[in-house]
Amino acid sequence: MASSSTSTTHHPGGADRPTPSPVLGWLAVVSVMLGIFSIVTTEILPIGLLTKIGASFTISDGMAGLMMTMPGFLAAISAPVVTVSTARVDRRLMLSMFMILLAGANFLAAAAPDYWIVLVSRIVVGVVIGGFWSIGASLAERLVPAQSVGRATAVIFSAVPLGSVLGVPAGTFIGDMAGWRTAFAVMGALTVGVLIMLLVVMPPLPPTQTTRLNVLRGMLKSANARFALVLTVLVVLAHFGAYTYVTPFLEQVTDVGPRLITVFLLIYGAAGIIGNFLGGALVTRHPRAIFGLAAAMIAATTLLLPVLGQWQIGAVALLIVWGVAYGAVPVSSQTWFAKATPGAPEAAAVLFTASFQATISLGALAGGFVVDRTSPSTVMMLGGVTATLMVVAVSAHFARRLTWPDNT
């Protein structure tokens, strides 16, 4: 791209439009990443605060797990609905509106006098997840030169492990020091900051393609798209069915206190960042192998946790492996969907977001049902069995030698 302040880039489905300078383009990428970081951190913040919030409202761990279930189900619905209904609206305006809603949801949770109000705030979070993710995940190609799209996409998706490495441990620490309500209030303030950055650095983004429901339905006619859906459901179900209840596991089985749990989650998140960038670097060339390897590592760690997780060193070692594995999952899943549906990046992002978020909810709900009736160790083992099914599915895919569409 030229060194002048603006240049002209052709976008599919629309006329040539001016794009920002390289610096502003990358700042816009960072603003999208920070928006997703705020969303991811808000979504999984209850994982580190689960027992504190449950004790505050005198509810069980499984009931508190509804805070993870509600956003995912709403995100799965809002991803296609919001994207299709706002298809002709400037994407910059939509991203800004979602940040306003997210800030409001965090402040509402911080002030909630009753648990049902917390759940209402989580419904709003779900709408934000579905809308922002579906738009933001496919914006890299509109913000940076073509040769930088891969790196920009990796930067955007780094928000997922960053939410774990910084957001959840920091939120848990704040919850320990000043109460769980303060953690949500801080997230609200952070989201306002991201909103300001979006308004300053993001260029106008009039829609270049109109995502319609028939486009989404057509995607499911592709064998690779359907298979990506199956793999995503299995691995995300395994991960969130177990990881949502990692705090009760560490408290009851590993027998560690709140401050040490924060350290453990920090280590897990750091491993997730490594996994994200390793996965992003390798998944384009080896999509099946990377996705299958990530699932195999999740299966191994969750199956071994009830045994080796009784000791702190064993729990830490397995959380590191788990973090590296899950760090590669979102970028692997998104890449699979993108390869299966070339030419419709926003539609691919919608299907990715909807399937991912619906399964987060299903995993948290199933895990909550199990943990209230059995134990956190049983939840870990069931997560391992589910991840193993995903490994079997990928192995079958290798055996059948299914290929990507010719135009990818």
C-alpha positions as CSV (number, residue, x, y, z in Angstrom):
1,M,0.0,0.0,0.0
2,A,1.3,3.5,-0.8
3,S,2.7,5.6,1.9
4,S,0.2,8.4,1.3
5,S,-2.6,8.9,3.9
6,T,-5.2,7.1,1.8
7,S,-5.3,4.7,-1.2
8,T,-7.9,3.0,-3.2
9,T,-8.8,-0.7,-2.9
10,H,-11.3,-2.7,-4.8
11,H,-13.7,-4.7,-2.6
12,P,-15.8,-7.6,-4.0
13,G,-19.4,-6.6,-4.5
14,G,-18.8,-2.9,-4.3
15,A,-17.1,0.0,-6.0
16,D,-13.5,1.1,-5.3
17,R,-13.4,2.9,-1.9
18,P,-10.6,4.8,-0.1
19,T,-8.9,2.8,2.6
20,P,-7.0,4.3,5.6
21,S,-3.3,4.6,5.8
22,P,-1.3,1.5,6.9
23,V,-1.0,3.0,10.4
24,L,-4.7,3.7,10.7
25,G,-5.5,0.4,9.2
26,W,-3.6,-1.5,11.8
27,L,-5.0,0.7,14.6
28,A,-8.4,-0.3,13.3
29,V,-7.4,-3.9,13.4
30,V,-6.3,-3.4,17.0
31,S,-9.5,-1.7,17.9
32,V,-11.5,-4.8,16.6
33,M,-9.2,-7.0,18.6
34,L,-9.8,-5.0,21.7
35,G,-13.5,-5.1,21.1
36,I,-13.4,-8.9,20.9
37,F,-11.1,-9.0,23.9
38,S,-13.7,-7.1,25.9
39,I,-16.4,-9.4,24.7
40,V,-14.5,-12.6,25.3
41,T,-13.4,-11.4,28.8
42,T,-17.0,-10.4,29.7
43,E,-18.3,-13.7,28.4
44,I,-16.0,-15.9,30.4
45,L,-15.4,-13.6,33.4
46,P,-17.9,-15.7,35.5
47,I,-15.6,-18.7,35.2
48,G,-13.1,-17.2,37.7
49,L,-15.9,-15.7,39.8
50,L,-18.4,-18.6,39.7
51,T,-18.3,-19.6,43.3
52,K,-18.2,-16.0,44.6
53,I,-21.3,-15.0,42.5
54,G,-23.0,-18.2,43.5
55,A,-22.4,-17.6,47.2
56,S,-23.5,-14.0,46.9
57,F,-27.0,-15.1,45.6
58,T,-27.0,-18.4,47.5
59,I,-27.2,-20.6,44.4
60,S,-25.4,-23.8,43.3
61,D,-22.4,-23.9,41.0
62,G,-24.5,-25.4,38.3
63,M,-27.1,-22.6,38.6
64,A,-24.3,-20.0,38.5
65,G,-23.1,-21.7,35.3
66,L,-26.2,-20.2,33.6
67,M,-24.2,-17.1,33.3
68,M,-22.1,-19.0,30.7
69,T,-25.2,-20.6,29.1
70,M,-27.3,-17.5,28.4
71,P,-24.8,-15.5,26.3
72,G,-24.0,-18.4,24.0
73,F,-27.6,-19.3,23.1
74,L,-28.4,-15.6,22.5
75,A,-25.2,-15.2,20.4
76,A,-26.1,-18.2,18.3
77,I,-29.5,-16.6,17.5
78,S,-28.3,-13.1,17.1
79,A,-25.4,-13.9,14.8
80,P,-27.5,-14.6,11.7
81,V,-30.5,-12.4,12.8
82,V,-28.5,-9.2,13.5
83,T,-26.1,-9.7,10.6
84,V,-28.9,-10.2,8.1
85,S,-31.2,-7.5,9.5
86,T,-28.4,-4.9,9.5
87,A,-26.8,-6.0,6.2
88,R,-27.1,-2.4,4.7
89,V,-25.9,-0.6,7.8
90,D,-22.3,0.8,8.0
91,R,-20.2,-1.8,9.9
92,R,-18.4,0.9,11.9
93,L,-21.7,2.1,13.3
94,M,-22.8,-1.4,14.2
95,L,-19.5,-2.2,16.0
96,S,-19.9,1.0,18.0
97,M,-23.5,0.2,19.0
98,F,-22.4,-3.2,20.2
99,M,-19.7,-1.7,22.4
100,I,-22.4,0.6,24.0
101,L,-24.6,-2.4,24.7
102,L,-21.6,-4.3,26.2
103,A,-20.7,-1.5,28.5
104,G,-24.3,-1.2,29.7
105,A,-24.5,-5.0,30.3
106,N,-21.4,-5.0,32.5
107,F,-22.6,-2.0,34.5
108,L,-26.0,-3.7,34.9
109,A,-24.3,-6.9,36.2
110,A,-22.2,-4.9,38.7
111,A,-25.3,-3.2,40.1
112,A,-27.7,-6.2,40.0
113,P,-29.6,-6.7,43.3
114,D,-30.9,-10.1,42.2
115,Y,-29.5,-13.0,40.2
116,W,-32.2,-12.8,37.5
117,I,-30.9,-9.3,36.6
118,V,-27.4,-10.7,36.2
119,L,-29.0,-13.2,33.7
120,V,-30.7,-10.3,31.9
121,S,-27.3,-8.6,31.5
122,R,-25.9,-11.9,30.1
123,I,-28.7,-11.9,27.5
124,V,-27.5,-8.5,26.3
125,V,-23.9,-9.9,26.2
126,G,-25.1,-12.7,24.0
127,V,-26.6,-10.3,21.5
128,V,-23.3,-8.4,21.4
129,I,-21.3,-11.5,20.9
130,G,-23.3,-12.7,18.0
131,G,-23.3,-9.3,16.2
132,F,-19.8,-8.0,16.9
133,W,-18.1,-11.4,16.2
134,S,-20.0,-12.0,12.9
135,I,-18.9,-8.6,11.6
136,G,-15.5,-8.1,13.2
137,A,-14.1,-11.6,12.4
138,S,-14.2,-10.9,8.7
139,L,-13.0,-7.3,8.6
140,A,-9.2,-7.8,8.3
141,E,-9.3,-7.8,4.5
142,R,-11.0,-4.4,4.5
143,L,-8.5,-2.8,6.9
144,V,-5.0,-3.8,5.7
145,P,-3.3,-4.7,2.4
146,A,-3.9,-8.1,1.0
147,Q,-0.5,-9.4,2.0
148,S,-1.1,-8.5,5.6
149,V,-4.6,-10.1,6.0
150,G,-3.3,-13.3,7.5
151,R,-1.4,-11.5,10.2
152,A,-4.3,-9.1,10.8
153,T,-6.6,-12.0,11.3
154,A,-4.2,-13.6,13.8
155,V,-4.1,-10.3,15.7
156,I,-7.9,-10.2,15.8
157,F,-8.2,-13.8,17.0
158,S,-5.5,-13.3,19.6
159,A,-8.2,-11.6,21.6
160,V,-9.5,-15.0,22.5
161,P,-6.5,-16.3,24.4
162,L,-5.7,-12.7,25.6
163,G,-9.1,-12.7,27.3
164,S,-8.0,-15.8,29.2
165,V,-4.4,-14.7,29.9
166,L,-5.3,-11.2,31.0
167,G,-9.1,-10.8,31.3
168,V,-10.2,-13.8,33.4
169,P,-7.2,-13.8,35.8
170,A,-7.3,-10.0,36.2
171,G,-11.1,-10.2,36.8
172,T,-10.6,-13.0,39.3
173,F,-7.9,-10.9,41.1
174,I,-10.2,-7.9,41.2
175,G,-13.0,-10.1,42.5
176,D,-10.7,-11.4,45.3
177,M,-9.6,-7.9,46.3
178,A,-12.7,-5.8,45.8
179,G,-15.6,-8.1,45.1
180,W,-17.1,-9.6,41.9
181,R,-19.2,-6.5,41.2
182,T,-16.1,-4.4,40.9
183,A,-14.7,-6.8,38.3
184,F,-17.8,-6.2,36.1
185,A,-17.7,-2.4,36.7
186,V,-14.0,-2.4,35.5
187,M,-15.0,-4.3,32.4
188,G,-17.7,-1.7,31.7
189,A,-15.1,1.1,31.9
190,L,-12.7,-0.8,29.7
191,T,-15.5,-1.3,27.1
192,V,-16.1,2.5,27.1
193,G,-12.4,3.0,26.3
194,V,-12.6,0.6,23.4
195,L,-15.7,2.4,22.1
196,I,-13.8,5.7,22.0
197,M,-10.9,4.0,20.1
198,L,-13.3,2.5,17.6
199,L,-14.8,5.9,16.9
200,V,-11.4,7.5,16.5
201,V,-9.5,5.0,14.3
202,M,-12.1,2.9,12.4
203,P,-12.9,4.2,8.9
204,P,-16.5,4.2,7.5
205,L,-17.3,0.6,6.4
206,P,-20.3,0.6,4.2
207,P,-21.4,-3.0,3.5
208,T,-19.8,-4.5,0.4
209,Q,-21.9,-7.7,0.4
210,T,-25.4,-8.4,1.6
211,T,-25.6,-11.5,3.8
212,R,-29.0,-13.1,3.3
213,L,-30.5,-16.1,5.0
214,N,-30.4,-18.1,1.7
215,V,-26.7,-17.6,1.6
216,L,-26.4,-19.1,5.0
217,R,-28.6,-22.0,4.1
218,G,-26.6,-22.6,0.9
219,M,-23.4,-22.8,3.0
220,L,-24.8,-25.9,4.7
221,K,-25.0,-27.7,1.4
222,S,-21.2,-27.9,1.3
223,A,-19.9,-31.2,2.8
224,N,-16.9,-29.3,4.2
225,A,-19.1,-26.7,5.9
226,R,-21.2,-29.4,7.5
227,F,-18.1,-31.2,8.7
228,A,-16.6,-28.0,10.1
229,L,-19.9,-27.6,12.0
230,V,-19.6,-31.1,13.5
231,L,-16.0,-30.6,14.5
232,T,-16.7,-27.2,16.0
233,V,-19.6,-28.6,18.1
234,L,-17.6,-31.5,19.4
235,V,-14.4,-29.7,20.4
236,V,-16.2,-26.6,21.9
237,L,-18.7,-28.8,23.8
238,A,-15.7,-30.8,25.2
239,H,-13.8,-27.6,26.2
240,F,-16.5,-25.5,27.7
241,G,-18.3,-28.4,29.3
242,A,-15.1,-28.9,31.3
243,Y,-13.4,-25.5,31.5
244,T,-16.5,-23.6,32.8
245,Y,-16.1,-25.6,36.0
246,V,-12.3,-25.5,36.3
247,T,-12.5,-23.3,39.4
248,P,-14.6,-25.7,41.4
249,F,-12.3,-28.5,40.3
250,L,-9.2,-26.6,41.4
251,E,-10.9,-25.8,44.7
252,Q,-12.2,-29.3,45.5
253,V,-9.7,-31.6,43.9
254,T,-6.4,-29.7,43.6
255,D,-7.3,-28.0,46.9
256,V,-5.9,-24.6,46.1
257,G,-7.0,-21.2,47.3
258,P,-8.4,-18.2,45.3
259,R,-5.1,-16.4,44.8
260,L,-3.4,-19.5,43.5
261,I,-6.3,-20.2,41.2
262,T,-5.7,-16.8,39.6
263,V,-2.1,-17.8,39.0
264,F,-3.2,-21.1,37.5
265,L,-5.6,-19.3,35.1
266,L,-3.0,-16.8,34.2
267,I,-0.6,-19.7,33.2
268,Y,-3.4,-21.3,31.2
269,G,-4.1,-18.1,29.3
270,A,-0.4,-17.5,28.5
271,A,-0.3,-21.0,27.0
272,G,-3.4,-20.1,25.0
273,I,-1.6,-17.1,23.4
274,I,1.2,-19.4,22.3
275,G,-1.4,-21.9,20.9
276,N,-3.2,-19.1,19.0
277,F,-0.2,-17.9,17.1
278,L,1.2,-21.4,16.5
279,G,-2.2,-22.5,15.2
280,G,-2.6,-19.4,13.1
281,A,0.9,-20.0,11.5
282,L,0.2,-23.6,10.7
283,V,-3.5,-24.1,10.2
284,T,-3.7,-22.7,6.6
285,R,-1.3,-25.4,5.4
286,H,-2.4,-28.2,7.7
287,P,-6.0,-27.5,8.8
288,R,-7.1,-31.1,9.6
289,A,-3.9,-31.9,11.4
290,I,-3.9,-28.8,13.6
291,F,-7.6,-29.1,14.5
292,G,-7.3,-32.8,15.2
293,L,-4.1,-32.3,17.3
294,A,-5.8,-29.6,19.4
295,A,-8.7,-31.9,20.1
296,A,-6.4,-34.7,21.0
297,M,-4.5,-32.5,23.5
298,I,-7.8,-31.3,25.1
299,A,-9.0,-35.0,25.3
300,A,-5.7,-36.0,27.0
301,T,-5.6,-33.2,29.5
302,T,-9.3,-33.4,30.6
303,L,-9.1,-37.2,31.0
304,L,-5.9,-37.0,33.0
305,L,-6.9,-34.0,35.3
306,P,-8.9,-36.2,37.7
307,V,-5.8,-38.3,38.3
308,L,-2.8,-35.9,38.0
309,G,-4.8,-32.8,39.0
310,Q,-4.8,-33.9,42.6
311,W,-1.3,-32.4,42.8
312,Q,-0.6,-28.8,42.0
313,I,2.3,-29.5,39.6
314,G,0.1,-32.0,37.7
315,A,-2.7,-29.5,37.4
316,V,-0.4,-26.7,36.2
317,A,1.3,-28.9,33.6
318,L,-2.1,-30.1,32.2
319,L,-3.5,-26.6,32.2
320,I,-0.5,-25.5,30.1
321,V,-1.2,-28.2,27.5
322,W,-4.9,-27.4,27.6
323,G,-4.2,-23.7,27.0
324,V,-2.0,-24.4,24.0
325,A,-4.6,-26.7,22.6
326,Y,-7.6,-24.5,23.0
327,G,-5.6,-21.5,21.8
328,A,-5.6,-23.1,18.3
329,V,-9.3,-24.0,18.3
330,P,-11.0,-20.7,17.2
331,V,-8.6,-19.9,14.4
332,S,-8.7,-23.6,13.2
333,S,-12.5,-23.6,13.2
334,Q,-12.8,-20.2,11.5
335,T,-10.2,-21.3,8.8
336,W,-12.2,-24.4,8.1
337,F,-15.4,-22.5,7.6
338,A,-13.6,-19.9,5.4
339,K,-12.1,-22.5,3.2
340,A,-15.4,-24.3,2.8
341,T,-17.2,-21.1,1.8
342,P,-14.9,-18.9,-0.3
343,G,-16.3,-15.6,-1.5
344,A,-18.6,-15.1,1.5
345,P,-16.3,-14.2,4.4
346,E,-19.1,-12.5,6.5
347,A,-21.4,-15.4,6.0
348,A,-18.7,-17.8,7.0
349,A,-18.1,-15.7,10.1
350,V,-21.8,-15.9,11.0
351,L,-21.9,-19.7,10.8
352,F,-18.7,-19.9,12.8
353,T,-20.0,-17.6,15.5
354,A,-23.4,-19.2,15.7
355,S,-22.1,-22.7,16.0
356,F,-19.3,-21.8,18.4
357,Q,-21.5,-19.8,20.7
358,A,-24.4,-22.3,20.7
359,T,-22.0,-25.0,21.7
360,I,-20.4,-22.9,24.5
361,S,-23.9,-22.6,26.0
362,L,-24.6,-26.3,25.5
363,G,-21.3,-27.3,27.1
364,A,-21.8,-25.0,30.1
365,L,-25.4,-26.2,30.6
366,A,-24.4,-29.9,30.3
367,G,-21.4,-29.4,32.6
368,G,-23.6,-27.6,35.2
369,F,-26.1,-30.5,35.1
370,V,-23.3,-33.0,35.7
371,V,-21.4,-31.1,38.3
372,D,-24.5,-30.5,40.5
373,R,-25.2,-34.3,40.5
374,T,-21.7,-35.8,40.5
375,S,-18.4,-33.9,40.8
376,P,-16.0,-31.7,38.9
377,S,-13.8,-34.7,38.1
378,T,-16.7,-36.4,36.3
379,V,-17.2,-33.2,34.2
380,M,-13.5,-33.3,33.2
381,M,-13.8,-37.0,32.1
382,L,-16.9,-36.4,30.0
383,G,-15.1,-33.5,28.3
384,G,-12.3,-35.8,27.5
385,V,-14.6,-38.4,26.0
386,T,-16.3,-35.8,23.8
387,A,-13.0,-34.4,22.6
388,T,-11.9,-38.0,21.7
389,L,-15.0,-38.2,19.5
390,M,-13.8,-35.2,17.6
391,V,-10.4,-36.8,17.1
392,V,-12.1,-39.9,15.7
393,A,-14.1,-37.7,13.3
394,V,-10.9,-35.9,12.0
395,S,-9.2,-39.3,11.6
396,A,-12.2,-40.5,9.5
397,H,-11.9,-37.3,7.4
398,F,-8.3,-38.1,6.7
399,A,-9.2,-41.7,5.8
400,R,-11.8,-40.5,3.3
401,R,-9.4,-38.0,1.8
402,L,-12.0,-35.3,1.5
403,T,-10.6,-32.2,-0.1
404,W,-11.3,-28.5,0.0
405,P,-13.4,-26.9,-2.8
406,D,-11.4,-26.4,-6.0
407,N,-11.5,-22.6,-5.7
408,T,-9.8,-22.4,-2.3
